[in-house]
Amino acid sequence: MTLQPSPGIYDRLLDQDLTDLLARYPELRPLFGKLEAEEQPSRYAEFVSQVLRQALLEEPDPERRRVLCNRIIDLLAGPAGTPRKSHLENRKLIPDPKPVLLEITPPHYAGSGILRSRG
């Protein structure tokens, strides 16, 4: 059961879920506004980020999570047979048991005995 939207001020992009919700309550009077072209990249990126986060939380397999991210990057890089955006292709995640860079140590620190915390 979906709750009726509360009256108030919103700043939410119109997606299918919101469209369906508003259709169930025709007595409500929603007010929509334009999305300026300058705002689109950041607003769409935030929207997709939220959707992607939810999808990744629902996917229990870590490898499938990585593959899903790389498929999205492939899509953004452009279709095969067209000029691809290699700067995006090069951002694909690499399968590795330790995929997070934690530090880069200058060469002169090698063997200096710098103690690292173990926690």
N, C-alpha and C positions, 0 to 999 in steps of 0.2 A: 504494500500500500504506500503510495507516494503522498507526502504531505503537500497541502496547498502552499504555494509560495507566499511568504509574508510580504505585506506592503512595505515599501521602503525604497531606498536608493540602491541601485545595482550598477556594477560595471563589469558585465560579463558578455563575452562573445556569444553570439547566437549559434548554437549547434543543434543537432537533431534532438538531443535529450531536452534541451530547453524549449525548443519548438513544440515537442510532444507534450511537455508539462503545461505550457501555456494554453495549448489547445484543449486540455481537460478542464480548464477554468475560463470559459469565454466571458464570464462576468468581470474578470480582472481587466484593467486597462494598462497594458504595458506601453512604455514610451521608448522608442529606439532612437539611436543616434548614429551618425556617420563615424567611420573609422578612417582617419586621414592616412594618406599613403605613407607619410613619414613615420607614423606609428605602427604600421603593419608589421615590419620585421620583428620588432620587440614583442608586440602583442601576440602575434602568431607563434613566435618561438616559445613564449611562456605557455601558451595554450597547449602546443604540441609537447612541451616538456612535461606538463601535468599528465597528459594522456599516456605518454611513453613511460613515465614513472609508474603509473598504475599498471600498465601492461607488464612491465618488468617485475613488479611486486607479485603479480599473479602467476608469473612463470617460475616454477620451482627449479628448473634445470639451468645451472650457471652457463653451460655451453650454449644452450638455446638463447639465453639472454644476449650473449656476445654476438651470435649469428644474427639475431634480430636487429641489433644496433648496426651491424655491418650492412645488412640489407637496406636499412634506411639510408645509410651513407651512399650505397650504390645508387639508390633511387635519386638522391640529391645530386650525385655526380653526373647524371645524364644517361640517356639510353645508349646501349651499344650501337655502334655504327654512326654515332654523331660525335662531334668534338666533346670530349669528356673534360670535366673539371678535375684535373689531377691533384690539385691542392686539397680537394675534398676526398678523393680516393685514398690519398696518403694518410688520412686520418682514421682509417679502419683499424679496429682493435686486433691485436696480435694474440693468438692463443699462446699462453705462457702460464706456468704454475704460479709465477710471481709477476702479475701484470702492472704493478704500481711502482713507478720510480720514486724512491724515497729521498735520495741524496746523490749529489755528484761531488766527489771529494777532489780537491786540487792535487796534482801529482806530488807536490812537495809534502803533503800530509801522509803519504804512504810510509808505513813503518814508524810513525811518530808516537804510536801508542795512545792515540786518542781513545778515551774510554767512552763507550756507548752505554746508554741506559738499557736495561733489559725489560723494561716495562712498557 
